[in-house]
């Protein structure tokens, strides 16, 4: 029997005989023709293969277009990902063909060496388990099904829910242990109640991975995601491992955060290609908002990835306002999410637990008593049974005869906290005192810090810790020297709740002072821990330190892209400030903290909360601080504009202008005028908006204001794109060097709009592509949705209806994800026009209702524009349904609205629609008059695509050689400016172009 012929490249094996592509031991599913294409490329690695050669080999004897090859190459690139140095496996040689660039080795199956060993298992999976694992067979089967889907390349999230002690963590660990035998990589991460480390479970998982992943492989994986520099501040372990890791270019907070999220999703996807990854996130109910956002982002990544995240959380901790509750609603909609709710053990499993802990000679009634008193909660049951064993109470219970054993016979209260308390009472006084102090420090605690706070003589602290360890109340970290952790959060909670409030406050102060003393020489002290403990002890005279550390910790969190955490820490500082004596200095600090908190919410796109904080800052601001007030009200104008409410924008921008005039600050005055111009534009007074933009720019030359950001759009709406191009180009050039995401996205999009409006379609396509690429890379999702909707308009104008529909759908999905309405309305209206021009009005019925409702939700914000465009869409849809009278009436409304607002593009479209309707009603003379007017209006705009539509309408009514010649010239001009073959084909095959080019 002949040996298998295998081709090995990078992490992949191509099995020619079995027609399989394997990643490690996993089969990568490929359609037959895509596999054939890959086989040809791999077998000819390093050689340039002409396109026609590939078509002949893969699709032999079948007539296919070049697009089939292009789609096949695109599919392969998506499946294979990037090489170790970040390159595509398949190189495109423009106008010639393709080359497979990875080194390929031909071998046979028996020559392959075994796959490498995975990284070490986390210590929690290696720890000895004192109690047998019982029950949960059904749950384990369900988890295995989820894991199989993950191994197939469809990354999964398994949410394991239940009350405290129900066995969520134990189930997850046992499942991970069973899967570890398959040779996968297992990572562990936890969340703590104090939330001192943003993104903690991700940081812990990746820290372990970066520490143990072979360096060559790690460098290759980082290269595949673009270098990995974004991960260095996020996971300090990475910088320790690779000191020369390149730093990413600075960008605004929203963009940095998105880049970080993409890097985390990327490293998980790339890492799982070598070996499947299983991540365990314990106690997700204590996770901070940044962690939950990152989890959602990772799970929504479109990359093919073989990993699963098993996350445990307590349902009892969640109310409607809990951050996790909101996230769960979103995550449960995703196909890759499975929820598993744990309930108490069955009586048969409790019996097995009794046999495991007490032994086979346990009293016959004991299992049922434990079952009744604990409802099968494994932790509670285990604690009761261990207590009975340790105290020797088993013998007494065994002596009960003639009646049913009651819970009182066990000598325990019904609550598990009392059970823990009785276990604690068997420890020495020094051990109890030490554990009480440790409970104030947190779930985890450092022995050095504990000693410093406890102030016990000699070896008593270490003796006490060892005593608690022997009692299995705390465990020692295998990774960090002198680091300990309570075995269960309930133990820590019991100890902490037993302390009186005054004692807690004093202990928090002692802990804070000790941390400050021990870390005073550190370059990066634990600011969040200091902020937490000093804030808890603020009433002891620690207000200033609580505010200082909370502010510094908030700044650090913001620098690390954890903006929710930053907002929480600034709020912590504000609460501590309540204990400070009233006075000008206190009020000034409040203003500063509210302003910082507003910036955090602004970076998150939570503009309502940004407004609330800015208003709070104004409330506490001294009336004499005019300059600061001017800056704050300008911030409110911006936030309200983004909230789509121009009433407050007008109010605050007017006040800012008055203040700026008093201060003689031309820059602030210019920005105020620019925001007032936006109000005029939103109200439909384009002429006034254009005049005010000119005033703003002349008032403070060189200062970037909203006039630069939005002025080119105003000119475009007024049909003055030739004039707008200069401003749009200057704004785009300025924006590119500004690192202001919103400015960049607005400017590039407006440049694309105006380039398209003057017929420079290739340049317009490049501008839209640049904007959309930038938006994806840096996480400007609302602006990305807006740019995508406007790019869709270009495709619609040039009769690429398929391309337009794809972009319209994408824009709406992005906008809904960001909660940003304008792109939903804009793309929705374009979709309605698409359906009308495809003569398929039936698809529009539901969308028309939804789009109109979305437009109505932005009352006072560009309502004139939405209503004008919706009216035109209704007119075209009516004409497509042969509802001619309705079409004429509605088109007349569209023309009237457009003339009133100075919107020549839609005046032209309305005239064309009315002309076609009038012609259908045999009112040809009136139809010709409308068509001639449409040609005249379109010609003044300089928009060749709009002029072509008008000429087509007029030629259909009153054709002349002169008009035909003009129309062909416009057609040729458009064709020559189109960016690619797809758009040229769509344009050439369109009804309008065929009519224009048809022999007369």
N, C-alpha and C positions, 0 to 999 in steps of 0.2 A: 504494500500500500504506500503510495507516495506521500511525502510529508506535506503539511500545510504550507502554503506560500503566504508569508506575512510581511507587511510593510510597517516598520516602526518609525514614528516621528514624534519627537517631544514626548508627551504623555499618552499618545494614542497608538493603537494598533489597528491596521486595516487587514481584515481577514478576507482574502479574495475568494476562497473556497466557500466559506459560510455566508459571504456577502454581508459582513458585519463590520461596523466601526466600534471599537471598544475603547473606553476610557478606564484604565485599570482593569477591573473585572466587569465593569458595567457596560451594557450595550447602549450605544447612542443611536436612537431611532432616526433613520433617513429614508425618504421616499426612494424608490428604485432608481429613477433617473438621476437624482441628486447623488446617490451612492456611485453610480456609473461615472458621473462627472468627477467626483473626488478620486475615484480609482485611476482614471486617465491622468489627472493632474499629479497624483502621488507617484505613479509609475514613471512619470516623465519629469520628476522634480528637478528644478534648476533650468529647465528648457522653456523657452518662450513658445507657447502653443497658440497659433492664430485662431481667431474666433471661428472661422469657417471650418477649420480642422476639428475643433471641439464639437461643433454642431454635427459634422459628418460622423464622428466616432460615437457620440452619445445618442444622437437621434438618427441613426442610420436608416435611410429609406423613408423617413418621415419628414414632411414639409413643415418646418417650424420657423418662427421669426427669431431674430436675435434677442428679443426680449425674454424668451425662454431661457437662454443662456445667462442673461443678466440676472434673472430671478434665481437661477440655480446657484450662481456665484454668491449672491447676497445671502441665500439660505445657508450655504456652507460657512460663510464668514460669521454668521450669527451663531451657528452651532459650535464651531471650533473656538471661537473667542480669539484672543490675541496670543502671540508667541511670548516667550520669556522676556524679550526686550520690547514688548508692546506693539509689535508689528502685526499686520494681517498675514495669515499663512499664504494667502493668494494675492499676488501683486498684479495690479492692472498696468499694462503698458498701453498708454493712450493710442487709439486708432489701430492697434496691432493685435493684442490678445492678452493672455494671462500666463503667469508663471507661478508655480508652487515653490516658495522660497525656503521652507524648512528642510533641514537635512533629513534624508530618508535612508533607513537601513533595511535591506531585504534580508529576511531570516526565515527560520522555520519554528514551529511551535515548541519543539523540544530544546531549542537553543536559547529560549528566553529565560532570563534569570527571574527569580521570584520578585514580587513587588516589595518595596522597602517597608520597614516597620513603621507604624504610625507614631505620633508623639506620645509621651507617657500619659497615663491616665491621671486625672486630678486626684489629690490625696483623699478627698471625700469618698471616692469610689474604691480606694484601696483600704479604707479604715475597716477594722474588724467590727462586725455587727453582732451585738450581744443577744438580740431577740430574733427568732426565726421570722421570715417573711411569709405571711399566710394570706390566702384568698387572692382576689384581684385577677383571677385567670381571664375573665371576660375583658377587663380593662386592658390587660397586656395584649390580648389578641387585637383589640381595636388599635392600640398603639403600634403594633406590628404592621397593620394595614397602612397606617399613616406613614410609617417609616419606609415601606416598600415604594409608596408614591414618591417620597423624597429621593430615594436611591435612583428612581427612574428619571431624575432630573427636574421634578416638579417640587420645588422647595415648599415645606409644609410648616404650619404652626399648630401645635397641640396645646390647648389651654386646659389645664387640670385644675378644677375648682372644688372647693369644699370648705368646711368649717375648720377652725384650728385643731390640729391633732388628728385629722381624719386619715392621714397617711399620704398626702400629696407628694411630699419630698421623698419619702421612702419608695413609693411606687416609681417615681422618676429615676431614682438612683438604681433601683433594681432593674428597670428596663435598660438603663444605660450600661449596667454591668453585663447584661445578657447580650447586648449588641456589640460591646467591646470585643467579644470573642470573634467577631467577624473581621477584626482588623481595621475598624473605622477610627476616626479621631473624635474624642469626646471632650467637651469643654464645659466648665461650670461657672456660673455667675450668680450673685446674690443681690438682693435689694435690702437696705436697712431702713428702719423706721425714721432715723434722723436725717436721711437723705443728704449725707455730707459729700458724696462723690457723684456728680452728674454722670449719667449713662453707666452707672456702676456695673450692672451685669455684663454689658458689652465690653467694658474696660477690663473686667476680670477675665472674661473668656479670651479676649484677644491678647492680653498680657501673657497668659499661659501659652497660647499658640505661638506668639512671637518669640517667647523665651526658648521654646523647644523645637521649633521648625528648623530643619537644616538651613544654614545660611544661604547656600546657593539656590535652593528652592524658594526660600523666602524672598530673596532679591528678585528672582524671576517673577514671582507672583505680584510683588509690588510694581515691578516694571509693567506688568500686564494691565494694571489699573491706573497707569499714568505716573508712577513714581512713588506714591504713598506718602508724600510729605505731609498731607493733611492729617494723617493718623499719628504723627509724632507728638503733637501737643495733647492729643486725645488719649494716647497710650504711651506714657513715658518709657515703658519697657522697650519700645521699638527704638527710641533714640539711644538707649543704653546698648542695644544689640548692634545697631547700625549707626554709629556716630556721624557718618558722612551723608546721611540721608538728605536729599535736596529739600529746601524749604519751598512751600508753595507761594505763588505771587499773592500779595495782599489784595483783599477785595472787601466790599462792605459786608456787614454781619450776616445778612440774609443769604448772600451768595456763598460765604464761607461755610455756613451751616449746611447748605445743600451740597456743597462740594465734599464736606465731611461725610454726610449721609451716603452719598454715592460711593465714596471710598470704602466705607464699611460694607455696604452691599456688595461692592466689587470684590473685596478681599475674601468675603465668605463664598461668593460664587466661584472665584478662581481657586481658592483653597479646596473647595469641595470637588473640584475636577480630578485632583490627584487621589483623594480618598474622601468618601462621604463624611460629612460633619454632623454630629449630634450635639446641640447646645442645650444645656439645662439652665433655665432661669428660675430661681427659687424666690418666693415671696414677691411676686410682681405687684401685689396690692400696695407695696411700699415704694414702688418705682416712681421716680420723678417724671414730670411731663416730658422733658427732653428724651428720656429713655423710651417712653411710649411712642413719641413721634418717630424716633429712629426705628423702633420695632415695626411700626406701620410702613415706613418707607422701605425697609428691607424686605418685608413680605410682599410689597407691591412691585418690587423690581421685576422687570420683564426678562432678566437674564436667566438662562438655563442654569440651574444650580442644584446640586445633590446634597442639601442639608435640611435638617428639621430642627425647630426650636420647640422644646417642651417647657412651658411656662406654668408655674403653679401660682395660685392666688386664693385668698380667703374671700368667699362670697360675703361673709358677715361684715367685712370691712367696707363694703361698697354701698354708698347711697347714690342718689341721682346726680349729686354734684361732684362725686369722686372722679378724678381724672381718668382712672382706669375704666370706670363705667362708660364714659363717653367713647373711649377708644375701643372697648369691646363691641359696642354697637357697630362701629365701622369695620372692625376686623372680622366679625361673624358673617358679614356679607361676602367676604372673599372666599373663593372656591378652595383655596389652600389652607383654610382654617377649620380645625375640628375642635369641638368643646367636649370635654369629658368631666362630668360631675361625679365626685366620689360620695358615697353614702357609707353608713356604718357597716361593719363586718356582719356577716350572717352568723348565726349561733354555732354552726359547724366550724367556722373560722375562729371564733372566740374560744371554742374548746381546744383547737389546735394551739392557740396562743397560751392558754392555761397550761397545757402539757409542756410547751416549750419553756415556760418560765418557772412554774411550780413543780411540774413533774407529773408522771402518770398516776401518782397516788393522791392527786388533789381531790378534795371533797366533791361528791357528785353534783351538788347543787351550785358549786362555785361559778361555773361557766354562766349559768342563767342569771345569777345575781349580778355578776359583772356586766352581762349583756343588758340587764334592765337598768343598771345604774349609770351606764356609759353610752347606751344606744349604739354599742358596737364601735365607738370611737377608739381606734387603735392606740393612740397616745394615752388617753385617759385609762383605757383598760390596762395597758402596760404599766403605767405609773401605780395603779392600785395593786396589781399583782406583785410588782417589785417591792412595794411597801409591805405587803403581807409577808412576803418572803424574808425581807430584812428584819422585821420585828418579831418573827416567829408566831404570828397570829394565825397561821394556817392550822396549827394544832388545835387552837381554841375553836376555830370555825368547824374543824372536822369533828369536834365533840358534840356539836349541836345535833340532837336527834328528836324525832317526834314532831317537828314543825319545820316550816320553810325558813331557810336562812334569809335574814333581812339585812339591809345595808348597814343598819346599826350594829349588827354582829361583827362587821368588819372593823368597827372602831373609826370609821371615816365619815366626813361630811359628804354631801352630795357634790360639792364643787371640787374641781381638779386643783384649784389654787390652794385649798386646804390640804390636799394630798401633797402638793409640792411643799407647803409650809411644814407639814409633819416630817418630810424628808430633810428639810433644812434644819428642823429642831434637833435632829440627831447629830448635826455637825457642831463643832466647837464654836464658842462665842466669837473668837477671832475670825474664823472662817465666815460666819454669818455677817459680821461687820464688813469684812472685805468684799463679800458678794453684794452687799447693799451698796457699797461705794461703786463697785463695778457696774451695777445696774444703772447708776447715774451716768457713767461714762458712755454706755451704750451696749448694743448686742455684742460687739467685739471690744476688747480692751487690751491695752499694752501693760505688761507687768511692771515696767519701769514707772509708768504714769500712775498705776495703781499704788505702788509703794510710796511714791511721792505724796499722794493724797492721803493714804491711810495713816502714815506716820507711826507704823508699828515697829517695835524694836527688833534688832537682830534678824534672825531667819523666819520670824513669824509670818511675814507676808508670803514667802515662798512655801512655807509649811501649809499655810491656809489654802493656797492655790492648789497644791498637790492633793490636799484633802478633798477639795471640791472636785478635782479631776477624778480621783478614785471613786467618788460618789456619782460619777457620770452626770454632773450638773454643768460642768464646763469641759471643753476640749482644747487641746493645744494645737496651734497651727503648724502644719508640716512645712510651710513655705516661709513664714516670717518668724524670726527668732523672738521669743518672749511674747508672742501674740496669742491671746486666748479668746474663746467664743463660748457664749452660753449654748448648751446643747439644744435648747428650744427657746423660742422667743417668749413662750408662756412663763418660763422660769424667770427670765429677766423682768417681765411685766409684773409678776407676782411680787418680786422683791421691791421693785420701784414703787408699786402701789401701796406697799406696807409702810413706806416712809411718810411722815407728816410733811405738810407743805413747807413749813419753815426749815425743816431739816433738808429737804430737797434743795431749797434755794441756797442754803449754806454750802451744801456739798457741790452744787454746780459752780459756785464761786471758787471753791478750793480746786476743783478740777480745772477750771479756766485758768486760774493763777499758775497751776502746775504746768499746764500745757504751754503757757506763755513763757514760763521760766525755762522749760526744757527745750523749747524750739527757738529761743531768741537769736541764735546764731545761724539758723537755717536760712538759705536764700529764698526758699518758698515755704513759709510756715503754713500750717493747716488752718487757713483763715476761716473756713466754714465751721470747723469744730470750735474754734475760739468764738466765733459769732454766736453759735448755738448756746454754748455754756454761759458766756457773759450775758446774753439776752435773758436766759433763764434766771440769772442772778442780778439782773439790772437793779432791783430794789435794794441791793446791798451797797449802793454807791458805785455801781459799775456801768452806769448809763453811757458815759462817754466811750468807754472801751467797747461796749456792746454795739454802739452806733458805728464806731470806727471800723471794727472788724467786720460787721455785717456789710458796710459800704464797700470795703476792700474786697470782701468775698464776692459781693455782687458784681463788682467790676471784673474780677477774675473770671467769674462764671460767664459774663457777657463776652469777654475775650475768647473764652473757650466755646462759644456758640450756644451755651446753655441758657437761653434768654428767659425761659420760664423760671429756672433756678435763680437767675439774677433778679427777676421781679420779686420772687419770694424773699430773697435776702434783703433787698431794699425795703420790702414791707416789714421784715423783722426789725430793721433799723428804725423804721417809723414807729413801730409799737414800743420799742425801747425808749424812743425820744419822748413818749408820753410821760415818762417819769422825770424828765428834766424840767427844771423851773422855766416858766414862761419868760420870754424876752426876745429882743431882736435877733440875737444869735441863734436861738432855738428855731425861730420862724424861718430864718435864712436857711438853716439846715433842712427844714421841712421842704422848702421850695426846691432845694438841690435834689433831695431824695425823690420827691414826686417827679421831677424832671427826668432823673435817671430812669425811674420806673417807666415813665412814658416812652422813653427811647427804647426800652426793652420790648414793650408792647408794640411799638411801631415797627421794630425789626421783625416781629412775629406776624405782622399784618393784622394785629388785633387793634384796629383803629378806634373802636368804641372805648376800649380800656385806655388807649392812649389819650383820648379826649378827656376821660374822667381824671386821669392823673395830671394832665396839663391844667385842667380847671382847678384841681386841688392846689397846684402850685400857685396859680393866680390868686386863689383865696388867701394864701398865707404870705403873699408877696407885699412888701412895704410899698405904699402908694408913691413913694419918692423914687423908686427904682424904675424909671420910665424905660430905659433901654432894655432891661431884662423883660419888662412887660411886653414891649414891642416884639421881642424875639419869641415869647411864649404865644402871643396871639397869632403871629405868623405860623407857628407850628400848629395851632388849632385850625387855621384856615386850610393848611395842607391836609390835615387829618380829616376834616369834614368834607373836603373835595373828594378824597378817596372813599369816604362813606357815601358819596353820591348825593349830598345834600348841600346845595349852593346857598341856601338861606344863611346859615352860620358862616359860610365862606365870605359872603358879602359883608356881614356884620364885623367879623374879625379883621378882614383885609382893610376895611374902611378905618377901623380904629388904629390898625398898624400904620396906615398912611398918615393919619393925624399925628401919631406919636413920632414917626420918623421925621416929619416936617419940623416938629418942635426940637428934635435932637439934631436936625440938619445932617441926617444920615442918608445919603443918596442911595446906598446899597439897599437899606431896609425899605426905603420909599419905592425903589424900582420893583422890588419883589412884591410889595403890597399892590402896586398898580397891575403887575402881571397876574396876580390872583383875582383882582377885580375884572380883568379882561376875560378870565376863564368863566366868570359868572355871566358876562355878556354873551360869550360863545354858547354856554349851556342854555341860555334863554333864547338863542336864535338870532341875536343881533351881531352878525358876523362883521359888519362894517365897524361898529364901535369896538369890538374886540381887537380888530386889526389895528385901529388907531391907538388903542391903549397899549398894545404890545410895542408899537413903535416908540411911544412915550417912555415905556419902561426901559427899553434898550438904550435910548438916547440919554436917559436920566443918569445911568451908571454904566458907561461903556466898560466892557471887560468883565462885568459882574454877571454871572450866570443866574438867570431867574426862570420862573415858569414861562416867560415869554419865549425864551430859547427852546424850552422843552416842548411847548405846545403851539407856538406861533405858526410853524409850517403846516400844521393840521388845519388851523383856522383858514389860512390862505387856500389850502386844497379844497376845503368845503365850499369856499367862495368861487371855485373854478379858476383860481389864479396860480396854477401849479408852476408855470414858467417862472413867475416871480418868487414862488415859494422855494424853488430848488436851491437858490443861493443860500437862503437862511437854513434850509435843511442840511445842506452839505457842510456849512460852517458848524452847525450844531452837532452833527454827527462826528466831525473831526475833533471838536472840543470834548464831546462825551467820551470818545474812545480813550482819552487820557485822564478822565476824571475819576474812574473807579466808582462811579455812582451808577448802580445797577438800573434804577428807574430812569435816569437821564439817558443812559445808553440805549435802553430798550425803546423808550419813546422816540428818540432821535433817529435811530436806524429804521424803525417802522415808518415814521413820517417821511424819511428819505425814500424808502421803497414805494410808498403811496404816490409821491409826486413824480418819481422817475417813471412809474407805470402810466401816470396820467398824461405824460408827454411822449409816450411811445418808446421809452428806453427800457424795454422789457428785460433784456439780459442783465442790465445793471440793477434793475428793480429786484429781479430774482436773487441776485447776489446780496443785496441789502437785506431782504427778508430772510435769506438763509443765514446771514451773519447774525441778525437779531435772534432768530430762533435757536441757533447754535449757542449763542451767548446765554440766552434764557435757560436752556436746558443745563448748561454747564454750571451756572451759578445760582440756580434755584429761584429765578424770578418768575414764579409760576403765573401770577395774575397777568404780568406783562407778556409772558410767553403765550398765554391764551389769546391775548389781544393781537399780538403779532401774527399768530397762526390764522386768526379770523381774517385779518387784512390780507394776508398772503393768499387765502382762499379766494378773495375777491378778484385778484389778478387772474387766477385760473378760470374763474367764471367769465370774466370779460373776454377771454381769448378762446372760449368754447371748449376748454378742457374740463368738461363737467365731472368726469370721474375723479380727476385730481382735486377739483373744487370740493366735491362731496367728502372725500377723505379728510381734507384739511378742516372743513366745517365740523365734522364729527369730532376730530381731535381737539379743536378749539373749545367746543362745548364741554367735552370731558374735562379738559384742563380747568376751564372756568368754574365748573361745578365743584371740582376738587378744591379750588381756592376760595370758593364762595364769592366770586367776582362776577356780577351780572352782565356788564356791558358786552363782553365777547359772546355771551349766550344769545343776547338779542341780535347783535350784528351778524354772527354766523347763522343764526336762525333765519333772519330775513334773506340772507344770501341763499340759504337752502331752499326757501320758498321760490325765489327767482330761478334757481336751478331747476326745480320741478316744473315750473311754468315753461321754461325754455326747452325742456325735454318733452313737452307735451304730455306730462304725467301729473296733472293737478290732483288726482286722487290721493297721492302720497302726502299732500300738504295739509289736509283737513285738521288733523290733531296738532301738527307742528304749528300751524297758524294760531291756534288757540293758546298753546303754550308760550309762543314767542310774544304774542300780544300781552299776555299776563306778565311775563318777565319785563317787558317794556314799561308796563304800568307800574311796576314795583319801584321804578327809579323816578318817581314823580318829581318834577322840578329839575331834573338833571338830563339835558339833551332830549327832553320829551319831543320837542319839535322835529328833531332829526329822526327819532325812532318812528314817530307817527307818519312823517313824510315818506320814509322808505317803506313802511308797512302798507301805506296806501297804494304805492306803486306796485308792490308785490301782489296786493289784492286785485289790482287792475289787470296785471298780466295773467294771474290765475283765472280770473273771470273770462278773459279772452281765450285761454287754453281750454276752458270748459264750454266754449261757444255761447257763453252768456254775454252776448254782444252789448245789449243795452246797459247792463251792469258795468261792463268793461269801460264803455264810453263815459258813463257818469263818474266812475271811480278815477279814471285817468284824468278827467277834468279837475277833480279835487286834487290829484297829485300835482298837476301843472300849476294850479292856483297856489298851493302851499309852497311849491318850489320857487315861484316868482316872488312870493311874499318874503321868503327867507334868503333870496339871492343864491339859490342852489342850482346852477345851470345844468349839472349832470342829470338830475332827476327831472328837471323841466324837459330836457331832451327826451328822456325815456318815456315820460308821460305823454308827450306829443306824439311819439312813435306809436305807442299803444292806442291812443285815441284815433290816430290816422287809420290804423288797421281796422279798428272797430267801426269807424264811420264808413270806410270802404265796404265793409260787410253789410252795412245798412243802406248801401247804394247812395251814400252822400259823398260821392267821389270828389267833387269840387272842394268841399270842406276838408276832406282827407288830404288832398294835395296841398292845401294851404298849411295844414299842420305839419306835414312832412317837410315842406320847404322851410318853415320856421325852425324845425328840429335841426335841419342841416346847418342853418345859419348860427344857431346857438351853439351847436357842437363844434363848429369850425372855430368859434371865438375861444373855446376852452383849450384848444391845441391838443385835444385827446383824439388820436387817430382811431382807436377802437370804437369810441362813441360816435365819431363822424361816420365810420363805416356802417354802423347800425342805422343811422339816419339816412344815408345815401341808399342803402338797401331798401328801406321803406319807400323812399321817393321814386326810385327806379321801378319798383313794383307797381306804382300808380301812374307815373308819367316819365317813362324812360327816354333818354336822349343819348346820342353818341357822346356828347360832352360829359354827361353824368357818368356814363359807363366807363369812360377813360379815366375820369377822376377817381371812381371807385376802385378800378384796377390798380391805379397808382397807390392808393391808400393800402389796398390789400398787400401789394408787393412790399411796401414800406414796413408794414407790420410783420410780414413773414420774415424779412431779412433781420428783424430785431429780436426774433424769438430765441430763447436760450437753449433749447434742446429739440431732439427729434420727436419726442412725445408730443410736445406742445405744437410743433410744426405740423405733425400729422393730424392732431385734433383740429387745428385751425383750418387746414386744407380740406378736411372732410366735413366741416360744418356746413349746415344748410346755407348760411349767409355767403360763405366763400364760394360754394359751388354755384350759387345763383349769380354772383358777381362775375365769376370766371366762365360761366356757360357761354357758348357761342350765341351771338345775337342773331 
